[in-house]
């Protein structure tokens, strides 16, 4: 017998990536309320395959090639729109990046046609300050000019039961009320040890090229991420960049990055059983709140999956934010 719901809330998942929004909405289902994804899109072929495998929806491709009339009506627009034009790690070109920076206007075209009740957007925290705040102010003004009451906040995932310090900007606009951001669920920071795969045996063979330099005092303490060592190149005597830092698993970890380099590229390095290694993909999935049974390995290799995760949103954060919307 088909489940009958008292309320069905429809949403679209733009720039859907690995489906953090979809995952979070699924966790909020109750016997009375159903959250239904009626449309998703992403420009990456393999991302679309992974999304379809996990959620049973085949996303459309490039948002610029989509017929807006073909999108079913919906209540909530979700989108972690591409962050590279605004990122500290990128060129910080904002809307000057014609290929990616102007994708915000693609979102506006959908809003103009469909007028959803609620908009949930995510991006890097640097979006607030780029170009002296001009880019951010433009985004807020464009939404307010369309009748949305806009709230925004930079949130650190380490306070949302995620062992990763990932600070991201969330912009939430509603037509009929002001969204109130909930307080952080906890001031107790989760540790990386909670997601460590004890069966992993691949460690970093670094001793021919690097030496470990122990951090002194509070040198390695940042955002509750405890750095134990810097990897120093034996010939150049340089080191200590993001991908050359070794963290404790008994603290939260640094931000998972799509573009970082060095031996600890993307996940960072950790000191485990007196050895050094990166996180594997399944551990990194847990850093974002994805389930252990998330399917990906028949579509892409490890490094590509870590790249996708570096661009993902933390599911744990979305669960709390979305539960406060309706």
C-alpha positions as CSV (number, residue, x, y, z in Angstrom):
1,X,0.0,0.0,0.0
2,X,1.3,3.5,-0.9
3,X,2.3,5.6,2.1
4,X,0.0,8.6,2.5
5,X,1.5,11.7,3.9
6,X,-0.3,14.7,5.5
7,X,2.2,17.0,3.8
8,X,4.5,16.7,0.8
9,X,7.3,19.3,0.4
10,X,8.9,19.4,-3.0
11,X,12.5,20.7,-3.6
12,X,15.0,21.0,-6.3
13,X,18.7,20.2,-5.9
14,X,20.9,22.5,-8.1
15,X,24.6,21.8,-8.5
16,X,23.7,18.7,-6.6
17,X,27.1,17.1,-6.3
18,X,27.0,14.0,-4.1
19,X,23.6,14.8,-2.8
20,X,24.2,16.3,0.6
21,X,20.8,18.2,0.5
22,X,19.0,15.0,-0.7
23,X,20.6,13.0,2.1
24,X,19.6,15.5,4.7
25,X,16.0,15.7,3.5
26,X,15.7,11.9,3.5
27,X,16.8,11.9,7.2
28,X,13.9,14.4,8.0
29,X,11.1,12.2,6.6
30,X,8.4,11.4,9.1
31,X,5.1,9.5,8.9
32,X,3.4,12.8,8.3
33,X,5.8,14.7,6.1
34,X,7.5,13.7,2.9
35,X,10.3,15.7,1.3
36,X,10.4,14.9,-2.5
37,X,13.2,15.9,-4.9
38,X,11.5,16.8,-8.2
39,X,14.6,18.0,-10.0
40,X,18.4,17.9,-9.7
41,X,21.3,19.0,-12.0
42,X,25.0,18.9,-12.1
43,X,27.5,19.5,-15.0
44,X,29.7,16.5,-14.1
45,X,28.9,13.2,-15.8
46,X,30.2,11.0,-13.1
47,X,28.5,13.0,-10.3
48,X,25.2,12.5,-12.0
49,X,25.8,8.7,-12.2
50,X,26.7,8.6,-8.5
51,X,23.7,10.7,-7.5
52,X,21.3,8.4,-9.6
53,X,22.8,5.3,-8.0
54,X,22.3,6.6,-4.5
55,X,19.0,8.4,-4.8
56,X,17.2,7.0,-7.8
57,X,17.0,10.3,-9.7
58,X,19.0,11.1,-12.8
59,X,20.1,14.7,-12.7
60,X,20.1,17.0,-15.7
61,X,23.4,18.5,-16.9
62,X,24.6,22.1,-17.3
63,X,22.1,24.5,-15.6
64,X,22.5,26.9,-18.5
65,X,21.1,24.4,-20.9
66,X,18.0,23.5,-18.9
67,X,14.5,24.5,-20.0
68,X,13.1,26.1,-16.8
69,X,9.6,25.3,-18.1
70,X,10.5,21.6,-17.8
71,X,11.2,21.9,-14.0
72,X,8.1,20.8,-11.9
73,X,6.8,23.3,-9.4
74,X,8.5,23.1,-6.0
75,X,8.6,24.7,-2.6
76,X,12.3,24.9,-1.7
77,X,15.3,25.7,-4.0
78,X,18.6,24.3,-2.8
79,X,22.0,25.0,-4.2
80,X,25.6,24.9,-3.2
81,X,26.6,27.0,-6.3
82,X,30.2,26.7,-7.5
83,X,32.5,28.3,-5.0
84,X,35.8,28.6,-7.0
85,X,35.2,32.2,-8.0
86,X,34.8,33.2,-4.4
87,X,37.2,30.8,-2.6
88,X,40.3,31.8,-0.6
89,X,42.0,28.9,-2.5
90,X,40.8,30.2,-5.9
91,X,41.3,33.5,-7.8
92,X,38.5,35.3,-5.9
93,X,37.2,36.8,-9.2
94,X,33.5,36.6,-8.1
95,X,31.1,37.6,-10.8
96,X,34.1,38.4,-13.1
97,X,34.5,34.6,-13.6
98,X,32.1,34.4,-16.5
99,X,32.0,30.6,-16.6
100,X,31.1,30.0,-12.9
101,X,30.7,33.3,-11.1
102,X,27.5,34.2,-13.0
103,X,25.8,30.9,-12.2
104,X,24.0,32.8,-9.5
105,X,22.1,34.5,-12.2
106,X,21.0,31.1,-13.5
107,X,19.5,30.5,-10.1
108,X,17.7,33.8,-10.3
109,X,16.2,32.9,-13.6
110,X,14.7,29.8,-12.0
111,X,13.5,31.8,-9.1
112,X,11.8,34.4,-11.4
113,X,9.9,31.7,-13.2
114,X,9.0,29.4,-10.3
115,X,8.9,31.7,-7.2
116,X,9.6,29.1,-4.6
117,X,8.7,29.8,-1.0
118,X,12.2,29.1,0.3
119,X,15.7,29.4,-1.0
120,X,18.7,27.7,0.7
121,X,22.1,28.6,-0.8
122,X,25.6,27.6,0.4
123,X,29.1,28.9,-0.5
124,X,32.5,29.6,1.0
125,X,32.7,32.1,3.8
126,X,35.0,34.3,1.7
127,X,31.9,35.3,-0.4
128,X,31.0,37.8,2.3
129,X,34.2,39.8,1.9
130,X,35.3,39.4,-1.7
131,X,35.4,42.7,-3.6
132,X,34.9,44.6,-0.3
133,X,31.5,42.9,0.2
134,X,30.1,44.1,-3.1
135,X,29.5,40.6,-4.6
136,X,27.7,39.5,-1.4
137,X,25.6,42.6,-1.2
138,X,24.6,42.1,-4.8
139,X,23.4,38.5,-4.0
140,X,21.4,39.7,-1.0
141,X,19.9,42.7,-2.9
142,X,18.8,40.5,-5.8
143,X,17.0,38.1,-3.5
144,X,15.4,40.9,-1.5
145,X,14.3,42.6,-4.6
146,X,12.3,39.5,-5.4
147,X,10.5,39.7,-2.1
148,X,12.6,37.3,0.0
149,X,13.4,38.0,3.6
150,X,17.0,37.0,3.8
151,X,19.1,35.6,6.6
152,X,22.7,34.5,6.4
153,X,25.3,33.0,8.7
154,X,28.8,31.4,8.5
155,X,28.6,28.0,10.2
156,X,31.4,25.7,11.3
157,X,30.5,22.0,10.9
158,X,32.7,21.1,13.9
159,X,29.7,22.1,16.1
160,X,27.3,19.9,14.2
161,X,28.6,16.4,15.1
162,X,31.2,16.5,12.3
163,X,34.9,15.9,13.1
164,X,35.8,18.5,10.5
165,X,36.2,22.3,10.9
166,X,34.5,23.4,7.7
167,X,33.3,27.0,7.7
168,X,30.7,27.7,5.1
169,X,28.2,30.5,4.4
170,X,24.5,29.7,4.3
171,X,22.0,32.1,2.8
172,X,18.3,31.3,3.5
173,X,15.5,33.4,2.0
174,X,11.7,33.0,2.7
175,X,8.8,34.8,1.2
176,X,6.6,34.9,4.4
177,X,8.9,34.9,7.4
178,X,12.4,35.5,8.6
179,X,14.5,32.4,9.0
180,X,16.1,32.1,12.4
181,X,19.3,30.1,12.4
182,X,19.3,27.5,15.2
183,X,22.0,27.5,17.8
184,X,24.9,25.1,17.4
185,X,23.8,21.7,18.6
186,X,26.9,21.3,20.7
187,X,30.0,23.1,21.8
188,X,31.7,19.7,22.2
189,X,33.8,19.1,19.2
190,X,33.8,15.6,17.6
191,X,37.2,13.9,17.1
192,X,38.6,12.4,13.9
193,X,39.1,9.2,15.9
194,X,35.3,8.6,15.7
195,X,35.5,8.0,11.9
196,X,38.9,6.2,11.6
197,X,38.8,2.9,9.7
198,X,40.9,0.5,11.8
199,X,41.4,-1.9,8.8
200,X,43.2,0.7,6.7
201,X,46.8,-0.3,6.0
202,X,48.0,2.2,3.5
203,X,50.4,4.6,5.2
204,X,52.6,7.3,3.8
205,X,56.2,6.4,3.0
206,X,57.8,9.8,3.5
207,X,61.1,9.2,5.3
208,X,63.3,9.4,2.2
209,X,62.0,12.9,1.3
210,X,60.6,14.4,4.5
211,X,61.4,14.7,8.2
212,X,58.8,15.4,10.9
213,X,59.2,18.6,12.9
214,X,57.2,18.5,16.1
215,X,54.9,21.5,16.8
216,X,55.6,23.4,20.0
217,X,53.0,24.6,22.5
218,X,49.9,26.0,20.7
219,X,51.6,26.4,17.3
220,X,49.5,23.6,15.9
221,X,46.2,24.6,17.5
222,X,43.7,26.2,15.1
223,X,39.9,25.9,15.1
224,X,40.3,23.0,17.6
225,X,42.4,21.1,15.0
226,X,45.5,19.9,16.7
227,X,48.6,19.8,14.4
228,X,51.3,17.5,15.8
229,X,54.0,17.8,13.2
230,X,55.1,19.7,10.1
231,X,56.6,17.7,7.3
232,X,59.9,19.4,6.3
233,X,61.6,18.6,3.0
234,X,65.1,17.2,3.7
235,X,66.8,19.0,0.8
236,X,64.9,22.4,0.6
237,X,64.2,22.5,4.3
238,X,60.8,23.9,3.4
239,X,57.5,22.5,4.5
240,X,54.5,23.0,6.7
241,X,52.0,23.9,4.0
242,X,48.4,22.6,4.4
243,X,49.3,19.3,2.6
244,X,52.4,18.9,4.8
245,X,50.7,19.1,8.2
246,X,50.1,16.1,10.4
247,X,47.1,16.3,12.7
248,X,46.0,14.4,15.8
249,X,43.0,12.1,15.5
250,X,42.1,13.2,19.0
251,X,40.8,16.6,17.8
252,X,38.7,17.7,14.9
253,X,40.3,17.8,11.4
254,X,40.9,20.7,9.0
255,X,38.7,21.4,6.0
256,X,38.6,18.7,3.3
257,X,39.7,20.5,0.2
258,X,39.2,19.7,-3.5
259,X,42.3,21.4,-4.7
260,X,45.0,21.2,-2.0
261,X,48.4,19.6,-2.8
262,X,51.3,17.9,-1.1
263,X,51.4,14.5,0.6
264,X,48.2,15.3,2.5
265,X,46.3,16.6,-0.5
266,X,42.5,16.9,0.0
267,X,42.1,15.2,3.4
268,X,45.1,16.3,5.4
269,X,47.6,14.0,7.1
270,X,47.0,12.2,10.4
271,X,49.2,10.5,13.0
272,X,47.8,7.0,13.5
273,X,49.6,4.2,15.4
274,X,52.8,6.2,15.2
275,X,52.5,6.3,11.4
276,X,51.3,8.9,9.0
277,X,48.5,8.7,6.4
278,X,45.7,10.5,4.6
279,X,42.0,9.6,5.2
280,X,40.6,7.1,2.8
281,X,37.3,7.8,0.9
282,X,35.0,6.0,3.4
283,X,36.5,7.9,6.3
284,X,36.1,11.2,4.4
285,X,32.5,10.3,3.6
286,X,31.9,10.1,7.3
287,X,33.6,13.5,7.8
288,X,30.6,14.8,5.8
289,X,27.9,12.7,7.4
290,X,27.3,10.4,4.5
291,X,26.4,6.8,5.3
292,X,28.8,3.8,5.1
293,X,26.8,2.3,2.3
294,X,27.1,5.3,0.0
295,X,27.9,4.0,-3.5
296,X,30.7,5.5,-5.6
297,X,33.5,3.1,-6.3
298,X,32.1,1.6,-9.5
299,X,32.0,5.0,-11.1
300,X,35.2,6.9,-10.1
301,X,38.7,6.3,-8.6
302,X,39.7,7.4,-5.1
303,X,41.2,10.7,-6.0
304,X,38.2,11.8,-8.1
305,X,35.9,10.9,-5.2
306,X,38.0,12.9,-2.8
307,X,37.8,15.8,-5.2
308,X,34.0,15.6,-5.2
309,X,33.9,15.4,-1.4
310,X,36.1,18.5,-1.2
311,X,33.3,20.4,-3.0
312,X,30.5,18.8,-0.9
313,X,28.3,20.3,1.9
314,X,28.3,18.6,5.3
315,X,25.1,16.6,5.7
316,X,25.1,17.1,9.5
317,X,24.8,20.8,9.1
318,X,22.0,20.6,6.6
319,X,20.0,18.3,8.8
320,X,19.8,20.9,11.5
321,X,19.2,23.9,9.2
322,X,16.5,22.3,7.1
323,X,14.6,20.9,10.1
324,X,14.2,24.5,11.2
325,X,12.6,25.7,7.8
326,X,9.1,24.3,7.8
